[in-house]
Amino acid sequence: MPALLAEDLLNEMIPPLKGTDSAGKAARWLDEFHVAQLPVLDNRHYRGLVTESDLADFDDPETLLSELPLGFGDAYVRPDQHFYRVMELAIENKIQLVPVVDERHEYAGVVTIADALAAFGQQPAGGQGGIIVLTMEERDYSLTQISRYVEENNAKVISALVAQDEVDPQRIRLTLKLNTDNLTRITATLERFGYVVTAQFSGTAAPNEDEQERYDALLRYLSV
């Protein structure tokens, strides 16, 4: 199965808003499309996401979105990025949808977390599986060594994706799909050997205390 990219998962049903649209229109669209955020554009360029909490601060429904201090201006993916990155970004920012923006910063569409999770579920695996995202210095990357640590915890790496870390170009990001939902011992082993775990997702396993907030967010995404 070929890798699924962000551009393969664009949701054509969720429209963007413009800076010239009103807060009242944004509130109606959030309700109509059953989402907690919507992208706002300025001449086809992505500006940020308007959220329910943003609108709660403004009593006047005629307030233009261009007057609102929008967040999540950096929360987007490129069309050619893997859908694992969509999931990672949604989890990190606790957002329900992730904008897709090209190299000219022009808006291409959005991918919802539900669509990304559906794509995740369609990938071949020996079970429900889970995802772990690591960052490391490039010189520390050895998939053979990392796989050995995983296998020592009675699991296997089903697929792996290596990409440059967007935050630190001197580091790389490794996204692993595993054939187990039980990630606690695996992440503990990897961290013991110096790897930084930046995100993880367990499909069916009950989360430990540290994962609870992220797991609850994912359940909210799935319930929309």
N, C-alpha and C positions, 0 to 999 in steps of 0.2 A: 504494500500500500504506500503510495507516495506521501511525502510529508504534507500536512495541511498547513497552509499559510493564512495569515490574517485576511488577505484579499479573497480567500476561498470561503470565508465565513461571514461576509458582510450581510447585515440584516437590513433588507430593503424596506421594512415596514416602519422603522423608527426614523423620523425626519429630524434634521437639525433646525435650530432656531437662529434668528439673525439678531444683531445688536439693536436693530430698529423695531424688534418685536417688544411687546409689553410684558411686564411681570404677570399680568392677568392671563395673557395668552400662554405663557410658560406654565403657569399653574394648571390651566385647563389641559394642556398637552401632557403634562406629567400624569394627570389623572386618567386621561383618555388612553394613553399608551401603557399605563400601569408600570411606570418606571420611576426611579427615585432621582435620576439625573437625565439631563439632555444636553447635547453639545450646542455651543453657541459659536456662530461664524461671523467673521468680519471680512466681507468680500471674498468668500470661499476659503479664507484662512481660518484655521481652528484657533479659538481664543481661550476656551475653557468649558467647564461643565456648570450649568445652573442646577442647583439642588433644591429640594424642598426646604431645607434649613435656610438657604439664601433668601428665599421668597418670604419666609416667616418674619424677616426683619423689616419688611417694607409693607406699610399699610395701603399705599396708593397703588392700585392695580395698573395704573397708566404709566408707572415708572418704566423707563426703557431699560432693556437688558444691558445696553452700553454703559449705563450709569452704575451697574452693580459690579462690585469687586469679585470676579469669578475666581474659583480655585481650579486645580487640576490642569493648569495650562501645560504642564510637562507630562501629564499622564496620557500617553498615546503610543501607538506602535506604528511601524512602517508596514506597508502592504506585504512585503516579502519576509516579515518576521513570522516565526513558527507560532502555532496557536498555544504552545506551552508558555510563551512570553505573555500572551493575552491573559492567561490564567494567573500567572505570577503577578502581573501589574494590577489586576483586579483585586487579588488577595491583599497585596501590599497597601493599596489605597482604599480598600473596602468600598469599591464602586461596583455598580451593577452592569455597566457597559464600558467598553474601552474604544475611544475614537481611533480611527486609522487615518494617518496623515502622510502624504508623500514628501519627497525631499525638498519640494518648494513650499512645504508647510500648508499645502492645499488639502482640504478635507476630502476623504474618499468614502467615508461611511463609518459605521460602528459595528463592533462585534459584542454581543451580549455574553455574559458569563454562562448563561444557560446553553447558548450555542457552543461555546468553547468546551463546556463540560460534556455536552453531547458528543462532540468530536473526540474528546478524550475517551469516552466510553466505547467509541467505535474502533479504537486502535487495538491491534491484536495484543493479547496478554494472556497469561496463564492464570486468570482470576480477575477480580475487580481491580487490584493494583493500586499503587499510590505514586506520588510524584515528590521528588526531593530536588531542590535547586541549591547548588553550591557555588561559591566564588572562591577563586584562588589565584595565586601567581601562576603565570603560564609555565614556569619551570617546575611547578609542583604537580602539573597535570599528568596523571598516568591512569588511564581507564582500567588497565590491567590491575593495578594496585587497588583502586577504588572498588572495582568489582570483587576483588578478594575480600575486602572488608565487608561488603554486602553479603557475600556468600557465607562468610563466617557466622552470619546471623540468620542462616537458613532461608535466604532469599536470592533472587537473581535479577540482574539488570536486563530489562526487555528492550529498551531503546535508550539512546543517549544523544543529546544535542549540545554542541559546544558553540558558544558565541562570545564576542567581546563584551565585557562588562560596560554598560552605558555610562555608569557613574565613574569608573576608573579604567581608562583604556590600557593601563598596564596589567590589568587582571582579566581573567576569563570567567564566564559563567557556564556551568555545566548543569543541564537539566536531565535528571534521570527518571525514567519510568521503571517501576519495579513490579514484581508479580505478587506483592503482598501489601496489605493495608496497614500492617503493624510496623510503623516506622520508628517507634520510640528507641528501641535498642540500636537500630541502624544509625540514626542520627547521632546518638550518644557516642557510638564507636567512631564515626567520621569526625565529630568534634574533638574527640580525644586525640586524634591524630592530626589535628590542626586545621581541618577544613571548616569553612564558615558556611553554615546552613542559613540561607536567606529566606526560604519559603518551603513549605511542604503541604501536601494535600493527601488526606486519607479518604478513600471512597466510602468505606463502610465501617471502618474500625472506630470505636469510641475514642475520643481524644483524651490526652492527659491534660492536666491543669494548664500547662503552658500553651497548649494548642486550642484551648476552649474558645477563646475570643474569635480566632480565625475560623474555627469549625462552625461556630454559631453564625458568622457572617455568610459562610457558604450555604448553610441551610436556608438563610433568608433569601439568597439568590435563587435557590432551587424552588422556593415556595411562590415565587412571583408568577 
